[in-house]
């Protein structure tokens, strides 16, 4: 068995297909990352407002 025969099974279509597939995954990850950051900020804001109003 030649050395790179196992690698061929991971190659999808031509290079352009593989690159666009990677880009779509990167876009999805970036969107998830932004959502996570927004969620964390919202939780922090809620905690801050609870803390501020608890002094009254």
Biopython code that builds the backbone (N, CA, C, O; Angstrom):
import numpy as np
from Bio.PDB.StructureBuilder import StructureBuilder

atoms = [
    (1, "UNK", "N", (0.849, -1.203, 0.000)),
    (1, "UNK", "CA", (0.000, 0.000, 0.000)),
    (1, "UNK", "C", (0.883, 1.253, 0.000)),
    (1, "UNK", "O", (1.748, 1.400, 0.864)),
    (2, "UNK", "N", (0.668, 2.159, -0.970)),
    (2, "UNK", "CA", (1.461, 3.399, -1.002)),
    (2, "UNK", "C", (1.197, 4.270, 0.233)),
    (2, "UNK", "O", (0.167, 4.138, 0.894)),
    (3, "UNK", "N", (2.141, 5.150, 0.522)),
    (3, "UNK", "CA", (2.044, 5.971, 1.739)),
    (3, "UNK", "C", (0.793, 6.840, 1.788)),
    (3, "UNK", "O", (0.107, 6.857, 2.810)),
    (4, "UNK", "N", (0.471, 7.573, 0.699)),
    (4, "UNK", "CA", (-0.629, 8.549, 0.778)),
    (4, "UNK", "C", (-1.983, 7.982, 0.388)),
    (4, "UNK", "O", (-2.920, 8.753, 0.183)),
    (5, "UNK", "N", (-2.123, 6.703, 0.280)),
    (5, "UNK", "CA", (-3.414, 6.151, -0.143)),
    (5, "UNK", "C", (-4.517, 6.444, 0.880)),
    (5, "UNK", "O", (-5.664, 6.674, 0.494)),
    (6, "UNK", "N", (-4.195, 6.441, 2.153)),
    (6, "UNK", "CA", (-5.192, 6.732, 3.178)),
    (6, "UNK", "C", (-5.685, 8.158, 3.139)),
    (6, "UNK", "O", (-6.822, 8.434, 3.521)),
    (7, "UNK", "N", (-4.839, 9.076, 2.678)),
    (7, "UNK", "CA", (-5.216, 10.492, 2.643)),
    (7, "UNK", "C", (-6.240, 10.782, 1.554)),
    (7, "UNK", "O", (-7.043, 11.707, 1.680)),
    (8, "UNK", "N", (-6.212, 9.989, 0.482)),
    (8, "UNK", "CA", (-7.115, 10.256, -0.642)),
    (8, "UNK", "C", (-8.581, 10.202, -0.229)),
    (8, "UNK", "O", (-9.406, 10.917, -0.798)),
    (9, "UNK", "N", (-8.916, 9.375, 0.742)),
    (9, "UNK", "CA", (-10.312, 9.235, 1.143)),
    (9, "UNK", "C", (-10.845, 10.519, 1.799)),
    (9, "UNK", "O", (-12.058, 10.722, 1.850)),
    (10, "UNK", "N", (-9.959, 11.381, 2.296)),
    (10, "UNK", "CA", (-10.397, 12.611, 2.932)),
    (10, "UNK", "C", (-10.569, 13.754, 1.940)),
    (10, "UNK", "O", (-11.090, 14.812, 2.295)),
    (11, "UNK", "N", (-10.137, 13.550, 0.705)),
    (11, "UNK", "CA", (-10.218, 14.634, -0.278)),
    (11, "UNK", "C", (-11.600, 14.640, -0.916)),
    (11, "UNK", "O", (-12.001, 13.656, -1.537)),
    (12, "UNK", "N", (-12.329, 15.740, -0.767)),
    (12, "UNK", "CA", (-13.696, 15.831, -1.284)),
    (12, "UNK", "C", (-13.677, 16.653, -2.573)),
    (12, "UNK", "O", (-13.326, 17.832, -2.547)),
    (13, "UNK", "N", (-14.045, 16.052, -3.682)),
    (13, "UNK", "CA", (-14.125, 16.783, -4.938)),
    (13, "UNK", "C", (-12.805, 17.424, -5.305)),
    (13, "UNK", "O", (-11.743, 16.834, -5.108)),
    (14, "UNK", "N", (-12.872, 18.644, -5.844)),
    (14, "UNK", "CA", (-11.640, 19.342, -6.169)),
    (14, "UNK", "C", (-11.269, 20.316, -5.054)),
    (14, "UNK", "O", (-11.989, 20.436, -4.063)),
    (15, "UNK", "N", (-10.160, 21.001, -5.217)),
    (15, "UNK", "CA", (-9.675, 21.889, -4.154)),
    (15, "UNK", "C", (-10.690, 22.984, -3.834)),
    (15, "UNK", "O", (-10.866, 23.346, -2.671)),
    (16, "UNK", "N", (-11.352, 23.507, -4.854)),
    (16, "UNK", "CA", (-12.308, 24.596, -4.637)),
    (16, "UNK", "C", (-13.441, 24.150, -3.721)),
    (16, "UNK", "O", (-13.863, 24.903, -2.843)),
    (17, "UNK", "N", (-13.934, 22.932, -3.922)),
    (17, "UNK", "CA", (-14.999, 22.386, -3.057)),
    (17, "UNK", "C", (-14.525, 22.298, -1.610)),
    (17, "UNK", "O", (-15.244, 22.658, -0.678)),
    (18, "UNK", "N", (-13.296, 21.810, -1.450)),
    (18, "UNK", "CA", (-12.765, 21.629, -0.100)),
    (18, "UNK", "C", (-12.610, 22.974, 0.596)),
    (18, "UNK", "O", (-12.927, 23.114, 1.778)),
    (19, "UNK", "N", (-12.110, 23.978, -0.161)),
    (19, "UNK", "CA", (-11.925, 25.313, 0.425)),
    (19, "UNK", "C", (-13.266, 25.925, 0.801)),
    (19, "UNK", "O", (-13.394, 26.508, 1.877)),
    (20, "UNK", "N", (-14.269, 25.803, -0.064)),
    (20, "UNK", "CA", (-15.573, 26.401, 0.254)),
    (20, "UNK", "C", (-16.220, 25.686, 1.432)),
    (20, "UNK", "O", (-16.909, 26.315, 2.235)),
    (21, "UNK", "N", (-16.006, 24.379, 1.542)),
    (21, "UNK", "CA", (-16.543, 23.646, 2.694)),
    (21, "UNK", "C", (-15.896, 24.154, 3.976)),
    (21, "UNK", "O", (-16.573, 24.345, 4.986)),
    (22, "UNK", "N", (-14.586, 24.374, 3.931)),
    (22, "UNK", "CA", (-13.881, 24.903, 5.105)),
    (22, "UNK", "C", (-14.404, 26.281, 5.471)),
    (22, "UNK", "O", (-14.629, 26.580, 6.644)),
    (23, "UNK", "N", (-14.598, 27.126, 4.450)),
    (23, "UNK", "CA", (-15.076, 28.491, 4.714)),
    (23, "UNK", "C", (-16.452, 28.482, 5.356)),
    (23, "UNK", "O", (-16.726, 29.274, 6.258)),
    (24, "UNK", "N", (-17.318, 27.590, 4.895)),
    (24, "UNK", "CA", (-18.668, 27.560, 5.478)),
    (24, "UNK", "C", (-18.598, 27.138, 6.941)),
    (24, "UNK", "O", (-19.355, 27.649, 7.767)),
    (25, "UNK", "N", (-17.694, 26.206, 7.273)),
    (25, "UNK", "CA", (-17.530, 25.810, 8.670)),
    (25, "UNK", "C", (-16.988, 26.950, 9.506)),
    (25, "UNK", "O", (-17.432, 27.169, 10.633)),
    (26, "UNK", "N", (-16.012, 27.690, 8.944)),
    (26, "UNK", "CA", (-15.436, 28.829, 9.662)),
    (26, "UNK", "C", (-16.515, 29.869, 9.925)),
    (26, "UNK", "O", (-16.579, 30.435, 11.016)),
    (27, "UNK", "N", (-17.362, 30.124, 8.934)),
    (27, "UNK", "CA", (-18.461, 31.088, 9.120)),
    (27, "UNK", "C", (-19.401, 30.647, 10.229)),
    (27, "UNK", "O", (-19.814, 31.457, 11.059)),
    (28, "UNK", "N", (-19.739, 29.362, 10.244)),
    (28, "UNK", "CA", (-20.635, 28.858, 11.294)),
    (28, "UNK", "C", (-20.005, 29.008, 12.669)),
    (28, "UNK", "O", (-20.670, 29.392, 13.632)),
    (29, "UNK", "N", (-18.712, 28.703, 12.752)),
    (29, "UNK", "CA", (-18.020, 28.816, 14.038)),
    (29, "UNK", "C", (-17.978, 30.267, 14.495)),
    (29, "UNK", "O", (-18.174, 30.555, 15.676)),
    (30, "UNK", "N", (-17.722, 31.190, 13.556)),
    (30, "UNK", "CA", (-17.687, 32.616, 13.915)),
    (30, "UNK", "C", (-19.036, 33.089, 14.429)),
    (30, "UNK", "O", (-19.105, 33.837, 15.404)),
    (31, "UNK", "N", (-20.111, 32.655, 13.774)),
    (31, "UNK", "CA", (-21.454, 33.049, 14.227)),
    (31, "UNK", "C", (-21.740, 32.512, 15.626)),
    (31, "UNK", "O", (-22.299, 33.216, 16.467)),
    (32, "UNK", "N", (-21.350, 31.252, 15.871)),
    (32, "UNK", "CA", (-21.548, 30.663, 17.195)),
    (32, "UNK", "C", (-20.758, 31.428, 18.248)),
    (32, "UNK", "O", (-21.241, 31.670, 19.354)),
    (33, "UNK", "N", (-19.546, 31.800, 17.889)),
    (33, "UNK", "CA", (-18.684, 32.540, 18.801)),
    (33, "UNK", "C", (-19.314, 33.877, 19.176)),
    (33, "UNK", "O", (-19.318, 34.261, 20.346)),
    (34, "UNK", "N", (-19.852, 34.589, 18.169)),
    (34, "UNK", "CA", (-20.495, 35.883, 18.429)),
    (34, "UNK", "C", (-21.711, 35.714, 19.334)),
    (34, "UNK", "O", (-21.932, 36.510, 20.245)),
    (35, "UNK", "N", (-22.502, 34.661, 19.072)),
    (35, "UNK", "CA", (-23.679, 34.404, 19.906)),
    (35, "UNK", "C", (-23.274, 34.126, 21.348)),
    (35, "UNK", "O", (-23.903, 34.621, 22.283)),
    (36, "UNK", "N", (-22.226, 33.335, 21.524)),
    (36, "UNK", "CA", (-21.757, 33.025, 22.872)),
    (36, "UNK", "C", (-21.304, 34.278, 23.598)),
    (36, "UNK", "O", (-21.585, 34.449, 24.784)),
    (37, "UNK", "N", (-20.601, 35.160, 22.888)),
    (37, "UNK", "CA", (-20.145, 36.406, 23.512)),
    (37, "UNK", "C", (-21.330, 37.273, 23.915)),
    (37, "UNK", "O", (-21.333, 37.868, 24.993)),
    (38, "UNK", "N", (-22.347, 37.345, 23.040)),
    (38, "UNK", "CA", (-23.545, 38.128, 23.352)),
    (38, "UNK", "C", (-24.263, 37.562, 24.568)),
    (38, "UNK", "O", (-24.708, 38.310, 25.439)),
    (39, "UNK", "N", (-24.373, 36.251, 24.624)),
    (39, "UNK", "CA", (-25.036, 35.610, 25.763)),
    (39, "UNK", "C", (-24.302, 35.900, 27.059)),
    (39, "UNK", "O", (-24.929, 36.165, 28.085)),
    (40, "UNK", "N", (-22.981, 35.852, 27.020)),
    (40, "UNK", "CA", (-22.200, 36.138, 28.223)),
    (40, "UNK", "C", (-22.401, 37.578, 28.656)),
    (40, "UNK", "O", (-22.547, 37.857, 29.846)),
    (41, "UNK", "N", (-22.409, 38.502, 27.691)),
    (41, "UNK", "CA", (-22.623, 39.920, 28.012)),
    (41, "UNK", "C", (-24.004, 40.132, 28.615)),
    (41, "UNK", "O", (-24.152, 40.871, 29.588)),
    (42, "UNK", "N", (-25.012, 39.490, 28.043)),
    (42, "UNK", "CA", (-26.375, 39.623, 28.571)),
    (42, "UNK", "C", (-26.465, 39.118, 30.001)),
    (42, "UNK", "O", (-27.113, 39.739, 30.843)),
    (43, "UNK", "N", (-25.821, 37.999, 30.275)),
    (43, "UNK", "CA", (-25.844, 37.451, 31.637)),
    (43, "UNK", "C", (-25.151, 38.404, 32.599)),
    (43, "UNK", "O", (-25.622, 38.621, 33.715)),
    (44, "UNK", "N", (-24.024, 38.976, 32.162)),
    (44, "UNK", "CA", (-23.304, 39.927, 33.014)),
    (44, "UNK", "C", (-24.162, 41.156, 33.296)),
    (44, "UNK", "O", (-24.218, 41.638, 34.427)),
    (45, "UNK", "N", (-24.832, 41.659, 32.255)),
    (45, "UNK", "CA", (-25.688, 42.838, 32.430)),
    (45, "UNK", "C", (-26.821, 42.555, 33.406)),
    (45, "UNK", "O", (-27.152, 43.397, 34.241)),
    (46, "UNK", "N", (-27.413, 41.376, 33.303)),
    (46, "UNK", "CA", (-28.495, 41.018, 34.226)),
    (46, "UNK", "C", (-27.983, 40.939, 35.660)),
    (46, "UNK", "O", (-28.636, 41.409, 36.592)),
    (47, "UNK", "N", (-26.806, 40.337, 35.824)),
    (47, "UNK", "CA", (-26.224, 40.243, 37.164)),
    (47, "UNK", "C", (-25.924, 41.628, 37.726)),
    (47, "UNK", "O", (-26.179, 41.905, 38.898)),
    (48, "UNK", "N", (-25.377, 42.494, 36.871)),
    (48, "UNK", "CA", (-25.072, 43.855, 37.317)),
    (48, "UNK", "C", (-26.325, 44.603, 37.724)),
    (48, "UNK", "O", (-26.337, 45.290, 38.745)),
    (49, "UNK", "N", (-27.383, 44.474, 36.931)),
    (49, "UNK", "CA", (-28.607, 45.194, 37.276)),
    (49, "UNK", "C", (-29.211, 44.642, 38.563)),
    (49, "UNK", "O", (-29.739, 45.404, 39.374)),
    (50, "UNK", "N", (-29.139, 43.334, 38.759)),
    (50, "UNK", "CA", (-29.640, 42.750, 40.009)),
    (50, "UNK", "C", (-28.836, 43.280, 41.198)),
    (50, "UNK", "O", (-29.387, 43.592, 42.254)),
    (51, "UNK", "N", (-27.542, 43.370, 41.002)),
    (51, "UNK", "CA", (-26.661, 43.839, 42.076)),
    (51, "UNK", "C", (-26.949, 45.306, 42.402)),
    (51, "UNK", "O", (-27.009, 45.699, 43.567)),
    (52, "UNK", "N", (-27.128, 46.111, 41.337)),
    (52, "UNK", "CA", (-27.389, 47.537, 41.548)),
    (52, "UNK", "C", (-28.711, 47.762, 42.274)),
    (52, "UNK", "O", (-28.795, 48.597, 43.175)),
    (53, "UNK", "N", (-29.752, 47.011, 41.877)),
    (53, "UNK", "CA", (-31.074, 47.222, 42.464)),
    (53, "UNK", "C", (-31.214, 46.589, 43.847)),
    (53, "UNK", "O", (-32.127, 46.925, 44.601)),
    (54, "UNK", "N", (-30.322, 45.689, 44.171)),
    (54, "UNK", "CA", (-30.430, 45.044, 45.482)),
    (54, "UNK", "C", (-30.003, 45.986, 46.608)),
    (54, "UNK", "O", (-30.292, 45.721, 47.775)),
    (55, "UNK", "N", (-29.316, 47.087, 46.271)),
    (55, "UNK", "CA", (-28.885, 48.053, 47.294)),
    (55, "UNK", "C", (-30.030, 48.909, 47.806)),
    (55, "UNK", "O", (-29.964, 49.449, 48.910)),
    (56, "UNK", "N", (-31.080, 49.033, 47.001)),
    (56, "UNK", "CA", (-32.185, 49.933, 47.382)),
    (56, "UNK", "C", (-32.999, 49.400, 48.540)),
    (56, "UNK", "O", (-33.957, 50.044, 48.969)),
]
sb = StructureBuilder()
sb.init_structure("model")
sb.init_model(0)
sb.init_chain("A")
sb.init_seg("    ")
for serial, (resi, resn, name, xyz) in enumerate(atoms, 1):
    if name == "N":
        sb.init_residue(resn, " ", resi, " ")
    sb.init_atom(name, np.array(xyz, "f"), 0.0, 1.0, " ", f" {name:<3s}", serial, name[0])
structure = sb.get_structure()
